[in-house]
Amino acid sequence: MPIEIVRVPVLSDNYVWLVHEATSGETLVIDPAVAEPVLAAAEARGWKITHIWNTHWHPDHVGGNAQIKAATGCIITGPAAEAERISTLDVQVRGGDVVQLGDVRAMVLDVPAHTAGHIAYHFETEQVAFVGDTLFAMGCGRLFEGTAAQMFDNMRTLEALGDDTAIYCAHEYTLSNARFAVTVEPDNPALQQRVSDVVAARERGEATVPTTIALERATNPFMRASSVEELAARRAAKDAA
């Protein structure tokens, strides 16, 4: 694979992703909540950060932008629809745009709902997508600025990326999501097995992401919702849990 991906755990449950393209030597940061651990992780590998890509404006996704840029001179790319809320953006992108890391291309996907201008980045040739707070392992983002209809459409957009696509989300929410998922589908054997696997992984202190579209299609109550109304009901129940 021409890109190498490194997980950088920060704050209480955030994951920042470092993506390195060896041919060009370029290194990308996805959604830096903070700067220091990200800079340290890159330095430890001898990587120079050249790009930051933001998925949405929330402070735990952009909080490290300015300091990382000051340290590295990197170019910051993010959602055009949220440019007024991300003061550090150099490049504004929308769904359908293409961004590059070296010679590796990623398509920008519009996935609004968690925030009004939320985007995701899909490396098609690598079968990798960085989805911010839209899709989680067995979960989806809260509908802070959008609707259940938008989130339902997002599930279809991401599902269409294909079963083998690896999904890199921005939080370790899997155990909480699993506990809710089994209340929705208590008789789903794939879900029962996954919950057991997740509990064991977390007890060992292991991360549970990335996930895959195949896993989410089999076990995620939001991706498996058959209608907008069903997704809305499940999101409301999760918010109240």
C-alpha positions as CSV (number, residue, x, y, z in Angstrom):
1,M,0.0,0.0,0.0
2,P,1.5,3.4,-0.9
3,I,0.2,5.0,2.2
4,E,1.0,4.2,5.9
5,I,-1.6,5.2,8.5
6,V,-0.7,5.7,12.2
7,R,-3.2,6.2,15.0
8,V,-2.5,9.0,17.5
9,P,-4.7,8.8,20.6
10,V,-5.4,12.2,22.2
11,L,-7.7,13.8,24.8
12,S,-10.0,11.2,26.4
13,D,-11.2,9.3,23.3
14,N,-10.1,11.1,20.1
15,Y,-8.0,9.5,17.4
16,V,-5.9,11.7,15.1
17,W,-4.7,10.0,12.0
18,L,-1.3,10.4,10.4
19,V,-1.1,9.4,6.8
20,H,2.3,9.1,5.1
21,E,3.0,8.7,1.4
22,A,6.5,7.3,1.0
23,T,7.2,8.1,-2.6
24,S,6.7,11.8,-2.1
25,G,7.6,11.9,1.6
26,E,4.4,13.9,2.2
27,T,2.5,13.4,5.5
28,L,-1.1,14.2,6.2
29,V,-2.8,14.8,9.6
30,I,-6.6,14.1,9.7
31,D,-8.5,16.2,12.3
32,P,-5.8,17.2,14.8
33,A,-7.5,17.9,18.1
34,V,-4.2,19.0,19.6
35,A,-0.7,19.6,18.2
36,E,2.0,18.2,20.5
37,P,1.3,14.4,20.4
38,V,0.8,14.7,16.6
39,L,4.0,16.5,16.0
40,A,5.8,14.1,18.3
41,A,4.4,11.0,16.5
42,A,5.5,12.4,13.1
43,E,9.0,13.4,14.4
44,A,9.5,9.9,15.9
45,R,9.0,8.4,12.4
46,G,11.1,11.1,10.6
47,W,8.0,12.4,8.8
48,K,7.5,16.0,8.0
49,I,3.8,17.1,8.1
50,T,2.8,18.7,4.8
51,H,-1.0,18.7,5.0
52,I,-3.9,18.8,7.5
53,W,-7.3,17.7,6.3
54,N,-10.3,18.6,8.5
55,T,-13.7,16.9,8.3
56,H,-15.7,19.5,10.3
57,W,-15.3,22.5,12.5
58,H,-15.6,21.1,16.0
59,P,-12.7,22.2,18.2
60,D,-11.7,18.6,19.0
61,H,-11.0,18.2,15.2
62,V,-9.3,21.5,14.4
63,G,-7.7,22.6,17.7
64,G,-4.2,21.6,16.6
65,N,-4.4,23.3,13.2
66,A,-2.6,26.6,14.0
67,Q,0.2,25.1,16.1
68,I,1.0,22.4,13.6
69,K,1.0,24.9,10.7
70,A,3.3,27.2,12.7
71,A,5.7,24.3,13.3
72,T,5.6,22.8,9.8
73,G,4.3,25.2,7.3
74,C,1.7,22.6,6.2
75,I,-1.3,23.4,4.0
76,I,-4.7,23.1,5.7
77,T,-7.7,21.8,3.8
78,G,-11.3,21.6,5.0
79,P,-15.0,22.0,4.2
80,A,-15.9,25.1,2.3
81,A,-19.3,25.1,3.9
82,E,-17.6,25.6,7.3
83,A,-14.8,28.0,6.3
84,E,-16.2,30.8,8.5
85,R,-15.8,28.5,11.5
86,I,-12.3,27.2,10.7
87,S,-10.2,30.3,10.6
88,T,-7.0,28.3,9.7
89,L,-8.1,26.9,6.3
90,D,-5.9,27.5,3.2
91,V,-7.9,25.3,0.8
92,Q,-11.7,24.9,0.8
93,V,-13.3,21.8,-0.7
94,R,-16.7,20.3,-1.4
95,G,-18.1,17.0,-2.3
96,G,-16.8,15.8,-5.7
97,D,-13.5,17.6,-5.3
98,V,-10.2,15.7,-5.4
99,V,-7.4,16.2,-2.9
100,Q,-3.9,14.6,-3.1
101,L,-1.2,13.3,-0.9
102,G,1.8,12.8,-3.2
103,D,0.4,10.9,-6.1
104,V,-2.4,9.3,-4.1
105,R,-5.8,10.9,-4.7
106,A,-8.8,11.1,-2.4
107,M,-12.4,12.1,-3.3
108,V,-14.2,14.5,-1.0
109,L,-17.6,13.3,0.1
110,D,-20.4,15.5,1.4
111,V,-21.8,13.9,4.6
112,P,-23.7,16.6,6.5
113,A,-25.8,15.9,9.6
114,H,-23.3,15.9,12.6
115,T,-22.4,19.4,11.3
116,A,-23.9,21.2,8.4
117,G,-20.8,21.0,6.2
118,H,-19.2,17.8,7.4
119,I,-17.1,16.0,4.7
120,A,-15.2,12.8,4.4
121,Y,-12.1,11.8,2.4
122,H,-12.1,8.6,0.4
123,F,-8.9,7.0,-1.0
124,E,-10.5,4.8,-3.5
125,T,-7.4,2.9,-4.7
126,E,-6.4,2.2,-1.1
127,Q,-10.0,1.4,0.0
128,V,-9.7,3.7,2.9
129,A,-12.0,6.5,4.1
130,F,-11.6,9.1,6.9
131,V,-15.1,9.9,8.1
132,G,-14.7,12.2,11.1
133,D,-17.8,12.0,13.3
134,T,-20.2,10.7,10.7
135,L,-19.8,6.9,11.0
136,F,-18.5,5.2,14.0
137,A,-18.0,1.5,14.8
138,M,-21.6,0.4,15.5
139,G,-22.6,4.1,15.7
140,C,-23.1,7.4,13.9
141,G,-22.6,11.0,14.9
142,R,-25.2,13.0,16.8
143,L,-27.4,15.1,14.6
144,F,-26.2,18.5,15.9
145,E,-26.7,20.6,12.8
146,G,-28.6,18.2,10.4
147,T,-31.4,15.7,10.0
148,A,-32.0,12.0,10.2
149,A,-32.7,12.1,6.5
150,Q,-29.2,13.5,5.9
151,M,-27.6,10.8,8.1
152,F,-29.6,8.1,6.4
153,D,-28.3,9.4,3.0
154,N,-24.8,9.4,4.5
155,M,-25.1,5.7,5.4
156,R,-25.9,5.0,1.8
157,T,-23.0,7.1,0.5
158,L,-20.6,5.3,2.8
159,E,-22.1,1.9,2.2
160,A,-21.5,2.4,-1.5
161,L,-17.8,2.6,-0.9
162,G,-17.8,-1.2,-0.7
163,D,-17.5,-3.9,1.9
164,D,-13.7,-4.0,2.0
165,T,-13.3,-0.2,2.6
166,A,-11.6,0.5,5.9
167,I,-13.3,3.3,7.9
168,Y,-11.2,5.5,10.0
169,C,-13.4,7.5,12.5
170,A,-12.3,10.0,15.0
171,H,-13.4,8.5,18.4
172,E,-13.1,5.4,20.5
173,Y,-16.9,5.1,21.1
174,T,-17.2,1.4,20.2
175,L,-17.9,-0.1,23.6
176,S,-20.7,2.4,24.3
177,N,-22.1,2.0,20.8
178,A,-22.0,-1.8,21.2
179,R,-24.0,-1.7,24.4
180,F,-26.7,0.3,22.6
181,A,-26.6,-1.8,19.4
182,V,-27.5,-5.0,21.3
183,T,-30.6,-3.4,22.7
184,V,-31.7,-2.7,19.1
185,E,-30.9,-6.1,17.6
186,P,-30.5,-8.6,20.5
187,D,-30.9,-11.5,18.2
188,N,-28.2,-10.5,15.7
189,P,-25.5,-13.2,15.9
190,A,-22.9,-11.1,14.1
191,L,-23.5,-8.3,16.6
192,Q,-23.3,-10.6,19.5
193,Q,-19.9,-11.9,18.3
194,R,-18.6,-8.4,17.6
195,V,-19.6,-7.1,21.1
196,S,-17.7,-10.0,22.6
197,D,-14.7,-9.2,20.5
198,V,-14.9,-5.4,21.4
199,V,-15.2,-6.1,25.1
200,A,-12.1,-8.3,25.0
201,A,-10.1,-5.8,22.9
202,R,-10.9,-2.9,25.3
203,E,-10.0,-5.0,28.3
204,R,-6.6,-5.5,26.7
205,G,-6.4,-1.8,26.1
206,E,-6.6,-2.2,22.3
207,A,-8.2,0.2,19.9
208,T,-11.3,-1.0,18.0
209,V,-11.0,1.2,14.9
210,P,-10.5,1.3,12.0
211,T,-13.6,-0.7,11.1
212,T,-14.9,-1.8,7.7
213,I,-18.1,-1.2,5.7
214,A,-18.7,-5.0,5.9
215,L,-18.6,-5.0,9.7
216,E,-20.9,-1.9,9.9
217,R,-23.4,-3.4,7.4
218,A,-23.6,-6.5,9.6
219,T,-23.7,-4.8,13.1
220,N,-24.3,-1.0,13.0
221,P,-27.9,-0.2,13.9
222,F,-27.8,3.2,12.0
223,M,-26.4,1.7,8.8
224,R,-28.9,-1.1,9.1
225,A,-31.9,1.2,9.7
226,S,-34.4,0.5,6.9
227,S,-35.8,4.0,6.8
228,V,-35.2,7.6,7.8
229,E,-37.8,7.2,10.5
230,E,-36.1,4.1,12.0
231,L,-32.7,5.8,12.0
232,A,-34.3,8.9,13.7
233,A,-35.9,6.7,16.4
234,R,-32.6,4.9,17.0
235,R,-30.6,8.1,17.2
236,A,-33.1,9.6,19.7
237,A,-33.0,6.4,21.8
238,K,-29.1,6.4,21.8
239,D,-29.1,10.1,22.7
240,A,-31.4,9.3,25.7
241,A,-29.4,6.2,26.8
